[in-house]
Structure formats: structure tokens, C-alpha cells
Amino acid sequence: MAITRNAKKAHRASLTKRVFNVRRKAILHDEIKAFRTKVAKGIAGDAEALLPTVFKAIDKAEKRGIIKKNTANRKKSRLVASMRKAVAK
């Protein structure tokens, strides 16, 4: 447990930040899951319409430091590739 005043304050701040980070990560996973289900069902039009919101969630998670830059780029690349593969079928 934190002993000094500064450590206690830092701990409180980290708990507050954790709430926002968990929420942002949950939004990220929900958006990606919704996109993947549309692609799996073969609904390419809906998946393509959902792509900007998925990219927005990924970019915000990257901006806030929840995921790293290369991870964000890799996720975006793989999502687009999966959509193109589903459309080609």
C-alpha cells in the first residue's frame, strides 16, 4: 500500500485512469466483434459501413496508449484484409 502523500495521490489517479482505459478497451473490442460478425455472416455492405467506426475506436485506443501504434496498424490491416476476402467470395 502507498505510504507517502504523493504515492497515495498517484494511486488514486491511476484508479481513475483505469476506469477510462477499461471503458475504451471494451468499446474497442465491441466494435471489432461487431465488424467481424458482419464479415462472418457475409454482410459486406454493413461491414464496410461499420469500418470507419472501428477505425475510430482503434485510433482512439492508440491515442490514449491502450494499444501500441503497430498493434493498431496491424488490427486495421487485418480487418480490411478479412473484409476484402469476404467480399471476394
N, C-alpha and C positions, 0 to 999 in steps of 0.2 A: 504494500500500500504506500501511497505517496506520503512523504513526511513534510517537506518544505511547502511553503505557500505557493511558490511557482510551480512545483510539481503537481499540487492539487488542482491549480487552475488549468494547467496543461491537460490533466486527466479529464476535467470537466469539458474542456474544449474538444478533446478527442471523442468523447461520448456524443457530443452534439454533432460533430462532423460525421461520425459513424452513421447516424440516422439518415443523413442526406446521401451518403455513399451507398448504403444498403438500398435505399429507395431508387437511386439512379441505376444501380446494377439490376434490380428487379425489373425496372422498366425496360432496360436493355434486353434482358432475357425474354420478357414477354413479347417484345416487338419481333425479335429474331424467331421465336417459336411460332408466332402468328404467320410470319412470312414463310417459314419452312413448311407449315401445314398447308398453306395455299399452293406452294410449289409441289408438294407431295400429292395433293389432290388433283393437280394438273390444271389449276385455275390460273393461267399465266397472266391474264389481264388484271386480276385482283392483286396478284403478287407484284406485278410491275407498278401498280398504283401505290402499293404499300412500301416500295423500295425507298422513296425519299424519307419517310418517317423512320425507317430502320436506320438509314444512314445518319439521320439527325440524332437518334439515340446513341449510335456508336460514336459519333463525333463529340457529343456532349460528355460521354463517359471518358473518352480520351482526353478531352479538355480539362476535366476535373481530376485526372490522374487515376481513375478507377481501372482503366486498362491502358497498356502502353501503346505507343504510336504504331509500331509494327504489328501488334496484335489487332488493332483497329483496321489497319490496311489489309491484313490477311483475312479478317472476317468479311470485310466488304467485297474483296476479290472472290472469295469462295461463295458468297451469297449470289453474286452476279453470275458466276460460273454455273451454279446449280440452277438458276433461273433459265439461263440460255440452254442448258442441257434439257430442261423440261420442255421448253418451247420447241426445241428441235425434234422432239419425239412426235 
